[in-house]
Amino acid sequence: MLVFFLEDAAKNDWLGYANREAYLRDGLELDPTMAEWAVDGLRRLDGNQAMPFNEAVVLGKRGAPKGNANAAKERENKGNNITFVDRGTSASYTQARLKRDRPDLAEKVVAGELSPNKAAIEAGFRRKPLTLSSDADKAAQAVIEARGLAWADELVAALLVHREAAR
């Protein structure tokens, strides 16, 4: 309904409010930044799919608000798997993404049959964590099983480079 209210207000000159921001803040009593994130999240869904405001905000959030002390660090991590606050591996983002992309797994999370992390792994949103044994032979086998032989070869090459640099 938020998208409908905004489109309707835009067609009707913001229903007497000065602009979009005033309409969001004073008319709908929403934080304009949060509302924009929610609209971004809602636009990613099927138009007939309902979603709570807070979940839509999580799906639509692009980054930290301006002035946030962590904003520079978050921009620095942009290329990483965990990109922004409330995204990446956060439970709220994972559940919202499961609800959007894999409702079958989202239902299992709600029912307590799966953790959000295990559901994300099953959905292919993230990889199973790689746990290495202190036994080098077992660690090597775990790397090959988890990431494949090509990646294991890259790891060996990198280890050799670091070994030489450490000497």
DSSP file (Angstrom, degrees, kcal/mol; ACC not computed):
  #  RESIDUE AA STRUCTURE BP1 BP2  ACC     N-H-->O    O-->H-N    N-H-->O    O-->H-N    TCO  KAPPA ALPHA  PHI   PSI    X-CA   Y-CA   Z-CA
    1    1 A M     >        0   0    0      0, 0.0     4,-3.2     0, 0.0     5,-0.2   0.000 360.0 360.0 360.0 -28.3    0.0    0.0    0.0
    2    2 A L  H  >  +     0   0    0      1,-0.2     4,-2.4     2,-0.2     5,-0.2   0.930 360.0  47.7 -59.2 -45.2    2.9    2.3    0.6
    3    3 A V  H  > S+     0   0    0      1,-0.2     4,-2.6     2,-0.2    -1,-0.2   0.920 112.9  49.4 -61.9 -43.0    3.8    2.3   -3.1
    4    4 A F  H  > S+     0   0    0      2,-0.2     4,-2.9     1,-0.2     5,-0.2   0.936 110.0  50.6 -60.3 -47.4    0.2    3.0   -4.0
    5    5 A F  H  X S+     0   0    0     -4,-3.2     4,-2.4     1,-0.2    -1,-0.2   0.902 112.7  46.6 -59.8 -41.2   -0.1    5.9   -1.5
    6    6 A L  H  X S+     0   0    0     -4,-2.4     4,-2.3    -5,-0.2    -1,-0.2   0.921 113.6  47.0 -68.4 -43.1    3.1    7.5   -2.9
    7    7 A E  H  X S+     0   0    0     -4,-2.6     4,-1.9     2,-0.2    -2,-0.2   0.913 114.5  47.8 -64.2 -41.3    2.0    7.1   -6.5
    8    8 A D  H  X S+     0   0    0     -4,-2.9     4,-1.2    -5,-0.2    -2,-0.2   0.915 112.4  48.4 -65.1 -43.8   -1.5    8.5   -5.7
    9    9 A A  H  <>S+     0   0    0     -4,-2.4     5,-3.1    -5,-0.2     6,-0.6   0.886 109.4  53.2 -65.1 -38.1   -0.1   11.4   -3.8
   10   10 A A  H ><5S+     0   0    0     -4,-2.3     3,-1.1     1,-0.2    -1,-0.2   0.904 108.6  49.7 -63.2 -40.5    2.3   12.3   -6.6
   11   11 A K  H 3<5S+     0   0    0     -4,-1.9    -1,-0.2     1,-0.3    -2,-0.2   0.765 112.9  49.1 -67.7 -24.5   -0.5   12.3   -9.1
   12   12 A N  T ><5S-     0   0    0     -4,-1.2     3,-1.9    -3,-0.2     4,-0.3  -0.161 123.1 -98.4-111.9  37.8   -2.5   14.6   -6.8
   13   13 A D  G X 5S-     0   0    0     -3,-1.1     3,-1.2     1,-0.3    -3,-0.2   0.857  77.9 -59.1  50.3  44.8    0.3   17.2   -6.1
   14   14 A W  G > <S-     0   0    0     -5,-3.1     3,-2.5     1,-0.2    -1,-0.3   0.700  82.3 -86.9  58.7  24.0    1.2   15.6   -2.8
   15   15 A L  G <  S-     0   0    0     -3,-1.9    -1,-0.2    -6,-0.6    -2,-0.2   0.805  91.7 -43.2  51.8  37.2   -2.3   16.1   -1.4
   16   16 A G  G <  S+     0   0    0     -3,-1.2    -1,-0.3     1,-0.4     2,-0.2   0.324 110.2 122.1  94.0  -8.2   -1.6   19.6   -0.2
   17   17 A Y  S <  S-     0   0    0     -3,-2.5    -1,-0.4     1,-0.1     6,-0.1  -0.540  73.2-114.9 -84.4 157.7    1.8   18.8    1.3
   18   18 A A  S    S-     0   0    0     -2,-0.2     2,-0.3    -3,-0.1    -1,-0.1   0.858  81.5 -30.8 -62.4 -38.2    4.8   20.8    0.1
   19   19 A N  S  > S-     0   0    0     -5,-0.1     4,-2.4     1,-0.1     5,-0.2  -0.917  76.8 -70.3-164.5-175.1    6.6   17.8   -1.5
   20   20 A R  H  > S+     0   0    0     -2,-0.3     4,-2.6     1,-0.2     5,-0.2   0.912 126.8  50.4 -59.1 -45.6    7.2   14.0   -1.3
   21   21 A E  H  > S+     0   0    0      1,-0.2     4,-3.0     2,-0.2     5,-0.2   0.914 111.4  47.6 -62.0 -43.7    9.3   14.3    1.9
   22   22 A A  H  >>S+     0   0    0      2,-0.2     4,-3.1     1,-0.2     5,-1.1   0.892 111.4  51.8 -64.3 -39.4    6.7   16.4    3.7
   23   23 A Y  I  X>S+     0   0    0     -4,-2.4     5,-2.2     3,-0.2     4,-0.8   0.932 114.1  43.1 -62.3 -45.3    4.0   14.0    2.6
   24   24 A L  I  <5S+     0   0    0     -4,-2.6     6,-2.9     3,-0.2    -2,-0.2   0.949 122.4  38.3 -63.9 -48.9    6.0   11.0    4.0
   25   25 A R  I  <5S+     0   0    0     -4,-3.0    -2,-0.2     4,-0.2    -3,-0.2   0.947 133.2  20.0 -69.9 -50.8    7.0   12.8    7.2
   26   26 A D  I  <5S+     0   0    0     -4,-3.1    -3,-0.2    -5,-0.2    -2,-0.1   0.834 129.9  40.4 -94.2 -35.7    3.8   14.7    8.0
   27   27 A G  I  <<S+     0   0    0     -5,-1.1    -3,-0.2    -4,-0.8    -4,-0.1   0.931 132.3  21.2 -80.7 -47.3    1.1   12.9    6.1
   28   28 A L  S   <S-     0   0    0     -5,-2.2    -3,-0.2    -4,-0.2    -4,-0.2   0.522  96.9-131.1 -98.0  -7.2    2.1    9.3    6.6
   29   29 A E        +     0   0    0     -6,-0.3     2,-0.3     1,-0.2    -4,-0.2   0.910  60.2 136.3  55.3  47.0    4.2   10.0    9.7
   30   30 A L        -     0   0    0     -6,-2.9    -1,-0.2    -7,-0.1    -2,-0.1  -0.916  66.6-105.9-120.7 148.5    7.1    8.0    8.3
   31   31 A D     >  -     0   0    0     -2,-0.3     4,-2.8     1,-0.2     5,-0.2  -0.633  32.8-138.6 -67.7 122.0   10.8    8.7    8.3
   32   32 A P  H  > S+     0   0    0      0, 0.0     4,-2.1     0, 0.0    -1,-0.2   0.854  99.8  49.9 -56.5 -38.5   11.4    9.7    4.7
   33   33 A T  H  > S+     0   0    0      2,-0.2     4,-2.1     1,-0.2     5,-0.2   0.938 113.1  45.7 -65.9 -45.7   14.7    7.8    4.4
   34   34 A M  H  > S+     0   0    0      1,-0.2     4,-2.6     2,-0.2    -1,-0.2   0.899 111.6  53.2 -62.9 -40.2   13.2    4.6    5.9
   35   35 A A  H  X S+     0   0    0     -4,-2.8     4,-2.5     1,-0.2    -1,-0.2   0.893 107.5  51.0 -63.8 -39.1   10.2    5.0    3.6
   36   36 A E  H  X S+     0   0    0     -4,-2.1     4,-2.4    -5,-0.2    -1,-0.2   0.907 110.4  49.0 -64.9 -40.8   12.4    5.2    0.5
   37   37 A W  H  X S+     0   0    0     -4,-2.1     4,-2.5     2,-0.2    -2,-0.2   0.923 111.2  50.6 -62.6 -42.3   14.3    2.1    1.6
   38   38 A A  H  X S+     0   0    0     -4,-2.6     4,-2.9     1,-0.2    -2,-0.2   0.914 109.2  50.4 -62.2 -42.5   10.9    0.3    2.1
   39   39 A V  H  X S+     0   0    0     -4,-2.5     4,-2.3     2,-0.2    -1,-0.2   0.916 109.7  51.1 -62.0 -42.7    9.7    1.4   -1.4
   40   40 A D  H  X S+     0   0    0     -4,-2.4     4,-0.6     1,-0.2    -2,-0.2   0.924 113.0  46.1 -59.3 -44.0   13.0    0.1   -2.9
   41   41 A G  H >< S+     0   0    0     -4,-2.5     3,-1.0    15,-0.3     4,-0.3   0.914 112.2  49.9 -64.5 -43.4   12.4   -3.2   -1.1
   42   42 A L  H >< S+     0   0    0     -4,-2.9     3,-1.5     1,-0.2    -1,-0.2   0.841 103.3  60.0 -66.0 -33.6    8.7   -3.4   -2.1
   43   43 A R  H 3< S+     0   0    0     -4,-2.3    -1,-0.2     1,-0.3    -2,-0.2   0.683  97.4  61.5 -69.6 -16.1    9.5   -2.8   -5.8
   44   44 A R  T << S+     0   0    0     -3,-1.0    -1,-0.3    -4,-0.6    -2,-0.2   0.573  97.8  76.3 -82.2  -9.3   11.7   -5.9   -5.8
   45   45 A L  S <  S-     0   0    0     -3,-1.5     2,-0.2    -4,-0.3    55,-0.0  -0.493  99.6 -83.9 -98.7 166.5    8.7   -8.0   -4.9
   46   46 A D    >   -     0   0    0     -2,-0.2     3,-2.5     1,-0.1    -1,-0.1  -0.530  47.4-119.4 -61.3 133.8    5.7   -9.3   -6.9
   47   47 A G  T 3  S+     0   0    0      1,-0.3    -1,-0.1    -2,-0.2    -2,-0.0   0.686 111.6  51.6 -56.1 -21.4    3.2   -6.4   -6.9
   48   48 A N  T 3  S+     0   0    0      2,-0.1     2,-0.5     0, 0.0    -1,-0.3   0.457  86.1 104.0 -95.1  -1.3    0.6   -8.5   -5.1
   49   49 A Q    <   -     0   0    0     -3,-2.5     2,-0.2    -7,-0.1    -4,-0.1  -0.701  61.7-146.4 -88.0 126.1    2.9   -9.7   -2.3
   50   50 A A        +     0   0    0     -2,-0.5    -4,-0.1   -49,-0.0    -2,-0.1  -0.623  20.2 176.4 -87.8 148.6    2.4   -8.0    1.1
   51   51 A M        -     0   0    0     -2,-0.2    -9,-0.0    -6,-0.0     5,-0.0  -0.978  34.3-104.6-151.4 138.4    5.3   -7.4    3.4
   52   52 A P     >  -     0   0    0      0, 0.0     4,-2.2     0, 0.0     3,-0.3  -0.290  35.9-115.0 -59.7 148.9    5.7   -5.6    6.8
   53   53 A F  H  > S+     0   0    0      1,-0.2     4,-2.4     2,-0.2     5,-0.2   0.900 113.6  52.9 -52.5 -49.0    7.3   -2.2    6.6
   54   54 A N  H  > S+     0   0    0      1,-0.2     4,-1.8     2,-0.2    -1,-0.2   0.866 109.9  48.1 -61.4 -37.1   10.4   -3.2    8.6
   55   55 A E  H  > S+     0   0    0     -3,-0.3     4,-2.2     2,-0.2    -1,-0.2   0.888 110.4  51.5 -69.4 -38.2   11.1   -6.1    6.3
   56   56 A A  H  X S+     0   0    0     -4,-2.2     4,-2.0     2,-0.2   -15,-0.3   0.884 107.9  53.1 -64.4 -38.0   10.7   -3.9    3.2
   57   57 A V  H  X S+     0   0    0     -4,-2.4     4,-1.7     2,-0.2    -2,-0.2   0.930 108.7  49.7 -61.1 -46.0   13.1   -1.4    4.8
   58   58 A V  H  < S+     0   0    0     -4,-1.8    -2,-0.2     1,-0.2    -1,-0.2   0.914 112.5  47.1 -60.9 -44.2   15.7   -4.2    5.3
   59   59 A L  H  < S+     0   0    0     -4,-2.2    -1,-0.2     1,-0.2    -2,-0.2   0.839 118.6  40.6 -67.3 -32.6   15.3   -5.4    1.7
   60   60 A G  H  < S+     0   0    0     -4,-2.0    -1,-0.2    -5,-0.2    -2,-0.2   0.617  82.8 117.9 -92.9 -12.4   15.6   -1.9    0.2
   61   61 A K     <  -     0   0    0     -4,-1.7     3,-0.1    -3,-0.2    23,-0.1  -0.342  37.5-176.5 -63.5 129.4   18.3   -0.5    2.4
   62   62 A R        -     0   0    0      1,-0.3     2,-0.3    -2,-0.1    -1,-0.2   0.706  58.6 -40.5 -98.1 -25.2   21.3    0.5    0.3
   63   63 A G  S    S-     0   0    0     21,-0.1    -1,-0.3    23,-0.0    21,-0.1  -0.974  80.9 -43.8 178.9-174.6   23.7    1.6    3.0
   64   64 A A        -     0   0    0     -2,-0.3     3,-0.1     7,-0.1     4,-0.1  -0.434  64.7 -98.8 -74.8 147.6   24.1    3.4    6.2
   65   65 A P    >   -     0   0    0      0, 0.0     3,-1.7     0, 0.0     6,-0.2  -0.275  51.4 -87.4 -60.4 151.9   22.4    6.8    6.6
   66   66 A K  T 3  S+     0   0    0      1,-0.3     3,-0.1    -3,-0.1    -3,-0.0  -0.310 115.8  31.4 -59.6 143.3   24.6    9.9    6.1
   67   67 A G  T 3  S+     0   0    0      1,-0.3     2,-0.3    -3,-0.1    -1,-0.3   0.336  81.8 140.4  89.5  -8.0   26.4   10.9    9.2
   68   68 A N    X   -     0   0    0     -3,-1.7     3,-1.8     1,-0.2     4,-0.4  -0.523  55.0-136.8 -69.6 132.3   26.6    7.4   10.5
   69   69 A A  T 3  S+     0   0    0      1,-0.3     3,-0.3    -2,-0.3     4,-0.3   0.780 104.8  49.3 -61.7 -26.4   30.0    6.9   12.1
   70   70 A N  T 3> S+     0   0    0      1,-0.2     4,-2.5     2,-0.1    -1,-0.3   0.441  82.2  97.6 -91.9   0.7   30.3    3.5   10.5
   71   71 A A  H <> S+     0   0    0     -3,-1.8     4,-2.5     1,-0.2     5,-0.2   0.888  82.2  49.9 -60.0 -41.8   29.4    4.7    7.0
   72   72 A A  H  > S+     0   0    0     -4,-0.4     4,-2.1    -3,-0.3    -1,-0.2   0.922 112.3  47.6 -64.3 -42.3   33.0    5.0    5.8
   73   73 A K  H  > S+     0   0    0     -4,-0.3     4,-1.6     2,-0.2    -1,-0.2   0.899 111.8  50.9 -63.8 -40.5   33.8    1.5    7.0
   74   74 A E  H  < S+     0   0    0     -4,-2.5    -2,-0.2     1,-0.2    -1,-0.2   0.894 110.2  48.5 -65.7 -39.6   30.6    0.2    5.3
   75   75 A R  H >< S+     0   0    0     -4,-2.5     3,-1.4     1,-0.2    -1,-0.2   0.883 108.7  55.4 -65.6 -36.3   31.5    1.9    2.0
   76   76 A E  H 3< S+     0   0    0     -4,-2.1     3,-0.4     1,-0.3    -1,-0.2   0.845 107.9  49.0 -62.4 -34.7   35.0    0.4    2.3
   77   77 A N  T >< S+     0   0    0     -4,-1.6     3,-2.2     1,-0.2    -1,-0.3   0.267  75.8 117.3 -88.3  11.0   33.5   -3.1    2.6
   78   78 A K  T <  S+     0   0    0     -3,-1.4    -1,-0.2     1,-0.3    -2,-0.1   0.811  75.4  47.6 -52.7 -37.2   31.3   -2.6   -0.4
   79   79 A G  T 3  S+     0   0    0     -3,-0.4    -1,-0.3    -4,-0.2    -2,-0.1   0.549  94.9  98.7 -83.1  -6.0   32.9   -5.4   -2.4
   80   80 A N  S <  S-     0   0    0     -3,-2.2     3,-0.0     2,-0.2    -3,-0.0  -0.264  87.8-110.2 -78.8 167.1   32.8   -7.9    0.5
   81   81 A N  S    S+     0   0    0      1,-0.2     2,-0.8     2,-0.1    -1,-0.1   0.857 115.6  53.8 -61.5 -36.7   30.2  -10.6    1.0
   82   82 A I  S    S+     0   0    0      1,-0.2    -2,-0.2     6,-0.1    -1,-0.2  -0.876  73.4 164.9-102.3 104.0   28.8   -8.6    4.0
   83   83 A T        +     0   0    0     -2,-0.8     2,-0.3     1,-0.2    -6,-0.2   0.921  47.3   7.9 -95.2 -47.0   28.1   -5.2    2.5
   84   84 A F  S >  S-     0   0    0    -21,-0.1     3,-1.6   -23,-0.1    -1,-0.2  -0.868  83.4 -76.3-137.4 164.5   26.0   -3.1    4.7
   85   85 A V  T 3  S+     0   0    0     -2,-0.3     3,-0.1     1,-0.3    -1,-0.0  -0.343 118.5  16.0 -56.6 140.8   24.3   -2.8    8.1
   86   86 A D  T 3  S+     0   0    0      1,-0.3    -1,-0.3    -3,-0.0     2,-0.2   0.699 117.4  83.6  63.6  21.9   21.2   -5.1    8.3
   87   87 A R    X   +     0   0    0     -3,-1.6     3,-1.4     6,-0.1     2,-0.9  -0.711  69.4  36.3-133.3-171.9   22.3   -7.0    5.1
   88   88 A G  T 3  S-     0   0    0      1,-0.3    -6,-0.1    -2,-0.2    -3,-0.1  -0.511 130.1  -2.8  70.7-104.8   24.6   -9.9    4.4
   89   89 A T  T 3  S+     0   0    0     -2,-0.9    -1,-0.3     4,-0.1    -7,-0.1   0.343  93.6 127.6-106.4   6.9   24.4  -12.3    7.3
   90   90 A S    <>  -     0   0    0     -3,-1.4     4,-2.6     1,-0.1     5,-0.2  -0.376  63.0-129.8 -65.0 143.0   22.0  -10.4    9.6
   91   91 A A  H  > S+     0   0    0      1,-0.2     4,-2.7     2,-0.2     5,-0.2   0.876 105.9  53.3 -61.8 -38.4   19.0  -12.6   10.6
   92   92 A S  H  > S+     0   0    0      2,-0.2     4,-2.2     1,-0.2    -1,-0.2   0.917 112.2  43.6 -66.5 -41.7   16.5   -9.9    9.6
   93   93 A Y  H  > S+     0   0    0      2,-0.2     4,-2.9     1,-0.2     5,-0.2   0.925 113.9  51.3 -67.2 -42.9   17.9   -9.5    6.1
   94   94 A T  H  X S+     0   0    0     -4,-2.6     4,-2.6     1,-0.2    -2,-0.2   0.929 112.1  46.2 -59.5 -45.9   18.2  -13.3    5.7
   95   95 A Q  H  X S+     0   0    0     -4,-2.7     4,-2.5     2,-0.2    -1,-0.2   0.900 113.1  49.1 -65.6 -40.0   14.6  -13.8    6.8
   96   96 A A  H  X S+     0   0    0     -4,-2.2     4,-1.9    -5,-0.2    -2,-0.2   0.913 113.1  47.4 -64.9 -41.5   13.3  -11.1    4.5
   97   97 A R  H  X S+     0   0    0     -4,-2.9     4,-3.4     2,-0.2     5,-0.5   0.898 112.0  49.7 -67.6 -39.4   15.3  -12.4    1.6
   98   98 A L  H  X S+     0   0    0     -4,-2.6     4,-2.3    -5,-0.2     8,-0.4   0.920 109.9  51.4 -62.4 -42.7   14.0  -16.0    2.2
   99   99 A K  H  < S+     0   0    0     -4,-2.5    -1,-0.2    -5,-0.2    -2,-0.2   0.888 117.4  40.0 -60.9 -38.3   10.5  -14.7    2.4
  100  100 A R  H  < S+     0   0    0     -4,-1.9    -2,-0.2    -5,-0.2    -1,-0.2   0.937 132.4  20.2 -74.5 -49.2   11.0  -12.9   -0.9
  101  101 A D  H  < S+     0   0    0     -4,-3.4    -3,-0.2     1,-0.2    -2,-0.2   0.752 135.8  23.8-100.1 -27.7   12.9  -15.6   -2.8
  102  102 A R    >X  +     0   0    0     -4,-2.3     4,-2.1    -5,-0.5     3,-0.8  -0.542  58.8 167.1-139.6  70.9   12.3  -18.9   -1.0
  103  103 A P  H 3> S+     0   0    0      0, 0.0     4,-2.1     0, 0.0     5,-0.2   0.794  77.5  63.2 -58.7 -27.7    9.0  -18.7    0.9
  104  104 A D  H 3> S+     0   0    0      1,-0.2     4,-1.1     2,-0.2    -5,-0.1   0.917 108.8  39.7 -62.4 -42.7    9.1  -22.5    1.4
  105  105 A L  H <> S+     0   0    0     -3,-0.8     4,-1.9    -7,-0.2    -1,-0.2   0.841 110.4  59.3 -75.0 -33.6   12.3  -22.2    3.5
  106  106 A A  H  X S+     0   0    0     -4,-2.1     4,-2.4    -8,-0.4    -2,-0.2   0.894 103.6  52.7 -60.6 -39.0   11.1  -19.0    5.2
  107  107 A E  H  X S+     0   0    0     -4,-2.1     4,-2.3     1,-0.2    -1,-0.2   0.886 107.0  51.8 -63.7 -38.3    8.1  -21.1    6.5
  108  108 A K  H  <>S+     0   0    0     -4,-1.1     5,-2.4     2,-0.2     6,-1.2   0.857 109.4  50.5 -66.5 -34.4   10.5  -23.7    7.9
  109  109 A V  H ><5S+     0   0    0     -4,-1.9     3,-1.2     4,-0.2    -2,-0.2   0.941 111.3  47.3 -66.4 -47.0   12.4  -20.9    9.7
  110  110 A V  H 3<5S+     0   0    0     -4,-2.4    -2,-0.2     1,-0.3    -1,-0.2   0.882 111.3  51.7 -61.3 -38.5    9.3  -19.5   11.2
  111  111 A A  T 3<5S-     0   0    0     -4,-2.3    -1,-0.3    -5,-0.2    -2,-0.2   0.564 115.8-117.2 -75.8  -7.8    8.2  -23.0   12.3
  112  112 A G  T < 5S+     0   0    0     -3,-1.2    -3,-0.2    -4,-0.4    -2,-0.1   0.591  84.0 118.3  83.3  10.2   11.6  -23.5   13.9
  113  113 A E  S   <S+     0   0    0     -5,-2.4     2,-0.3    -6,-0.2    -4,-0.2   0.759  79.4  23.0 -79.7 -25.3   12.5  -26.4   11.6
  114  114 A L  S    S-     0   0    0     -6,-1.2    -2,-0.3    -9,-0.1    -1,-0.2  -0.981  77.6-122.2-138.8 147.8   15.6  -24.5   10.2
  115  115 A S     >  -     0   0    0     -2,-0.3     4,-2.4     1,-0.1     5,-0.2  -0.565  34.0-112.5 -80.5 156.8   17.8  -21.7   11.4
  116  116 A P  H  > S+     0   0    0      0, 0.0     4,-2.1     0, 0.0     5,-0.1   0.883 118.7  52.2 -56.0 -37.5   18.0  -18.7    9.2
  117  117 A N  H  > S+     0   0    0      2,-0.2     4,-2.2     1,-0.2     5,-0.2   0.941 110.0  45.8 -65.5 -48.0   21.6  -19.5    8.4
  118  118 A K  H  > S+     0   0    0      1,-0.2     4,-2.5     2,-0.2    -1,-0.2   0.880 112.9  51.5 -63.8 -36.8   20.9  -23.1    7.4
  119  119 A A  H  X S+     0   0    0     -4,-2.4     4,-2.4     2,-0.2    -1,-0.2   0.899 108.9  50.9 -65.6 -39.7   18.0  -22.0    5.3
  120  120 A A  H  X>S+     0   0    0     -4,-2.1     5,-2.4    -5,-0.2     6,-1.1   0.880 110.9  48.6 -65.3 -37.6   20.3  -19.4    3.6
  121  121 A I  H ><5S+     0   0    0     -4,-2.2     3,-0.7     4,-0.2    -2,-0.2   0.933 112.4  48.0 -65.6 -45.8   22.9  -22.2    2.9
  122  122 A E  H 3<5S+     0   0    0     -4,-2.5    -2,-0.2     1,-0.2    -1,-0.2   0.862 111.5  50.7 -63.0 -35.8   20.1  -24.4    1.5
  123  123 A A  H 3<5S-     0   0    0     -4,-2.4    -1,-0.2    -5,-0.2    -2,-0.2   0.658 115.6-117.0 -75.7 -15.4   18.8  -21.6   -0.7
  124  124 A G  T <<5S+     0   0    0     -4,-0.8    -3,-0.2    -3,-0.7    -2,-0.1   0.609  80.8 123.1  88.6  12.4   22.3  -20.9   -2.0
  125  125 A F  S   <S+     0   0    0     -5,-2.4     2,-0.3    -6,-0.2    -4,-0.2   0.785  81.6   9.6 -75.8 -27.6   22.5  -17.4   -0.5
  126  126 A R  S    S-     0   0    0     -6,-1.1    -2,-0.3    -9,-0.1     2,-0.2  -0.976  80.2-107.2-148.3 161.5   25.7  -18.3    1.4
  127  127 A R        -     0   0    0     -2,-0.3    -6,-0.1     1,-0.1    -5,-0.1  -0.547  39.3 -99.6 -88.2 153.6   28.2  -21.1    1.6
  128  128 A K        -     0   0    0     -2,-0.2    -1,-0.1    -7,-0.1   -10,-0.0  -0.523  53.7 -99.7 -64.5 135.5   28.5  -23.6    4.4
  129  129 A P        -     0   0    0      0, 0.0     2,-0.6     0, 0.0    -1,-0.1  -0.282  32.4-123.6 -61.4 144.9   31.4  -22.3    6.7
  130  130 A L        -     0   0    0     -3,-0.1     2,-0.5     2,-0.0    13,-0.1  -0.819  26.2-167.5 -92.8 117.9   34.7  -24.1    6.1
  131  131 A T        -     0   0    0     -2,-0.6     2,-0.4    11,-0.1    11,-0.0  -0.928   7.2-154.1-108.8 125.4   36.0  -25.6    9.3
  132  132 A L        -     0   0    0     -2,-0.5     2,-0.1    10,-0.1     7,-0.1  -0.818   7.3-135.5-105.2 137.9   39.6  -26.8    9.3
  133  133 A S        -     0   0    0     -2,-0.4     6,-0.1     2,-0.3     9,-0.0  -0.432  21.6-122.4 -77.9 158.4   41.1  -29.5   11.4
  134  134 A S  S    S+     0   0    0     -2,-0.1     2,-0.6     4,-0.1    -1,-0.1   0.641  95.8  90.4 -75.2 -13.9   44.5  -29.0   13.1
  135  135 A D  S  > S-     0   0    0      1,-0.2     4,-2.6     2,-0.0    -2,-0.3  -0.761  75.8-147.9 -82.1 117.6   45.5  -32.1   11.2
  136  136 A A  H  > S+     0   0    0     -2,-0.6     4,-2.5     1,-0.2     5,-0.2   0.850  94.9  52.7 -58.1 -39.0   46.9  -30.8    7.9
  137  137 A D  H  > S+     0   0    0      2,-0.2     4,-1.9     1,-0.2    -1,-0.2   0.924 112.8  43.6 -64.9 -44.4   45.8  -33.9    5.9
  138  138 A K  H  > S+     0   0    0      2,-0.2     4,-2.2     1,-0.2    -2,-0.2   0.877 112.9  53.0 -67.7 -37.5   42.2  -33.5    7.1
  139  139 A A  H  X S+     0   0    0     -4,-2.6     4,-2.3     2,-0.2    -2,-0.2   0.916 108.0  50.8 -63.2 -43.0   42.3  -29.8    6.6
  140  140 A A  H  X S+     0   0    0     -4,-2.5     4,-2.2     1,-0.2    -2,-0.2   0.922 110.9  48.3 -61.3 -44.1   43.4  -30.3    3.0
  141  141 A Q  H  X S+     0   0    0     -4,-1.9     4,-2.5     1,-0.2    -1,-0.2   0.890 110.2  52.1 -63.9 -39.0   40.6  -32.7    2.4
  142  142 A A  H  X S+     0   0    0     -4,-2.2     4,-2.5     2,-0.2     5,-0.2   0.898 109.1  50.2 -64.3 -40.4   38.0  -30.3    3.9
  143  143 A V  H  X>S+     0   0    0     -4,-2.3     4,-2.8     2,-0.2     5,-0.7   0.933 112.2  47.0 -62.8 -46.6   39.3  -27.5    1.6
  144  144 A I  H  X5S+     0   0    0     -4,-2.2     4,-1.5     1,-0.2    -2,-0.2   0.917 115.2  45.9 -62.8 -43.9   38.9  -29.7   -1.5
  145  145 A E  H  <5S+     0   0    0     -4,-2.5    -1,-0.2    -5,-0.2    -2,-0.2   0.894 119.7  39.8 -66.1 -40.1   35.5  -30.9   -0.5
  146  146 A A  H  <5S+     0   0    0     -4,-2.5    -2,-0.2    -5,-0.2    -1,-0.2   0.883 134.3  14.2 -79.8 -38.9   34.2  -27.5    0.4
  147  147 A R  H  <5S-     0   0    0     -4,-2.8     4,-0.4    -5,-0.2    -3,-0.2   0.548 104.4-112.5-119.0 -11.3   35.7  -25.3   -2.4
  148  148 A G     X< -     0   0    0     -4,-1.5     4,-1.9    -5,-0.7    -1,-0.2  -0.074  33.2 -76.1  96.6 161.7   36.9  -27.7   -5.0
  149  149 A L  H  > S+     0   0    0      1,-0.2     4,-2.4     2,-0.2     5,-0.2   0.854 124.7  56.0 -66.5 -38.1   40.3  -28.7   -6.4
  150  150 A A  H  > S+     0   0    0      1,-0.2     4,-1.9     2,-0.2    -1,-0.2   0.925 110.3  45.1 -62.5 -43.7   40.9  -25.5   -8.4
  151  151 A W  H  > S+     0   0    0     -4,-0.4     4,-2.4     2,-0.2    -1,-0.2   0.888 110.6  54.6 -66.8 -38.2   40.4  -23.3   -5.3
  152  152 A A  H  X S+     0   0    0     -4,-1.9     4,-2.3     1,-0.2    -2,-0.2   0.898 107.1  51.5 -61.1 -40.0   42.7  -25.6   -3.3
  153  153 A D  H  X S+     0   0    0     -4,-2.4     4,-2.3     2,-0.2    -1,-0.2   0.906 109.3  49.8 -62.5 -41.7   45.4  -25.2   -5.9
  154  154 A E  H  X S+     0   0    0     -4,-1.9     4,-2.4     1,-0.2    -2,-0.2   0.895 109.8  51.7 -62.5 -39.8   45.0  -21.4   -5.6
  155  155 A L  H  X S+     0   0    0     -4,-2.4     4,-2.7     2,-0.2    -2,-0.2   0.920 108.4  50.6 -63.3 -44.1   45.3  -21.7   -1.9
  156  156 A V  H  X S+     0   0    0     -4,-2.3     4,-2.3     2,-0.2    -2,-0.2   0.930 110.9  49.0 -59.4 -46.1   48.5  -23.7   -2.2
  157  157 A A  H  X S+     0   0    0     -4,-2.3     4,-2.0     1,-0.2    -1,-0.2   0.914 112.4  47.9 -60.5 -43.6   50.0  -21.1   -4.5
  158  158 A A  H  X S+     0   0    0     -4,-2.4     4,-2.5     1,-0.2    -1,-0.2   0.897 110.0  52.5 -65.3 -39.9   49.1  -18.3   -2.1
  159  159 A L  H  X S+     0   0    0     -4,-2.7     4,-2.4     1,-0.2    -1,-0.2   0.895 108.2  51.1 -62.9 -39.5   50.5  -20.2    0.8
  160  160 A L  H  X S+     0   0    0     -4,-2.3     4,-2.2     2,-0.2    -1,-0.2   0.906 109.9  49.5 -65.0 -40.8   53.8  -20.7   -1.0
  161  161 A V  H  X S+     0   0    0     -4,-2.0     4,-2.2     1,-0.2    -2,-0.2   0.936 113.8  45.5 -62.2 -46.3   54.0  -17.0   -1.7
  162  162 A H  H  X S+     0   0    0     -4,-2.5     4,-1.9     1,-0.2    -2,-0.2   0.854 109.3  56.4 -66.8 -34.0   53.3  -16.1    1.9
  163  163 A R  H  X S+     0   0    0     -4,-2.4     4,-0.7    -5,-0.2    -1,-0.2   0.932 109.7  45.0 -62.0 -45.5   55.8  -18.7    3.0
  164  164 A E  H >< S+     0   0    0     -4,-2.2     3,-0.7     1,-0.2    -2,-0.2   0.889 112.1  51.9 -66.3 -39.3   58.5  -17.1    1.0
  165  165 A A  H 3< S+     0   0    0     -4,-2.2    -1,-0.2     1,-0.2    -2,-0.2   0.823 106.3  55.1 -67.0 -30.0   57.6  -13.6    2.2
  166  166 A A  H 3<        0   0    0     -4,-1.9    -1,-0.2     1,-0.2    -2,-0.2   0.663 360.0 360.0 -77.8 -16.2   57.7  -14.7    5.8
  167  167 A R    <<        0   0    0     -4,-0.7    -1,-0.2    -3,-0.7    -2,-0.1   0.480 360.0 360.0 -74.1 360.0   61.3  -16.0    5.5
